[in-house]
């Protein structure tokens, strides 16, 4: 997390559990390295998969669940 730029960065490998509805106080930028999930944000559903980039604004409520038999790698 960078307090000056107000950006959060995460790295997850081998994730299978869902992420419940939540939000961040900072911008979040992520790159999907592997896996496929259904992401819900602003009452819309999106399929995110390898090669996609996600950006969440501060306060954006979002959640996601795995929708394939693999794991999820996110950076």
N, C-alpha and C positions, 0 to 999 in steps of 0.2 A: 504494500500500500504506500502510496506517495501522497502525503498530506498537502504538499504544495501544489501538485498537479491535480489532486483529487481523483486519482486513478487507482483501481485495485487490479491485480493480476494474480491468477491462480494456475496451479498445475495439478491435474488429476490423472491418474493412470489406473486402468482396470476397474473402473467404477461400474457397478450394476444397480445399486440402490437408487430409488427416485430422489430428486431434490424437491421438497415440499415448497409451497408458495412462500416466497420471501422477497426481500429487496435489499439493496445496498445503499449506503449513504454517499458513495462515490461512483464514478463511471467504472464500468467493468468491460474490458475488451478480452475476447477469447478466440482461439483458433481450435477447431475440431480436428484432432489428429486421426481419430479412428472411432468407429461405432456410429450408431444412429439413434436419435432420440426425438420424441415429440416434445416440443417446447411450447408452453402457453405464456403469452404476454399480452396485456391490454385486450383480454377477451378474444384473442386470436390464437389459433394453433398453427405451428410451423414444424415441418420435419427438418431437422438439422443433421448433417452427416459430414463425413470426412471431406476436408477442404473448405468448409464453411467458416465464416467469421461472424461472431456475435458481438453486439455492442448494447449495453444497457445503460440508460441514463440514471442518475441518482433518483431513487424512489420508484423505479419501474418494478412492479410486482411481477414475478415470473416463477415458473416451476417447470420441471421436465422429468420424463420417464423414458426408460429404455424401450425401444420398439423393435429390436432385433435380438438374436440369440448371443450376441457378442458382448464385449465390454466397451466402456466409453473412456477415451483418452482426450483430454482437454488441456490446452495450454493458453 
